[in-house]
Amino acid sequence: MIPRYTRREIGAVWSEENKFRIWLEIELLACEAQAQLGVIPNEAAAEIRQKASFDISRIAEIERTVNHDVIAFLTNVGEYVGPASRFI
């Protein structure tokens, strides 16, 4: 989007922050669904929900190395979550 032609409210919808916030919520819901199905431990899903976060600048840094936005995002989330991130 071209910033000078974009309303603040619409710009917020398409922001990097919002994009990653939505991605994170999708991953958290997927983990919780897998826990309900017995695919992953309930404790892991709870720990992931509690610890999961992201840092946009760190995601960009990782992406420069791996050349993949989703892998960079998941790697960064894993840095916050720790060992339970293997279930993400």
Summary of the structure (lengths in Angstrom):
residues: 88
radius of gyration: 14.9
end to end distance: 30.8
largest distance: 49.1
contacts: 230
relative contact order: 0.14
helix: 78%
strand: 0%
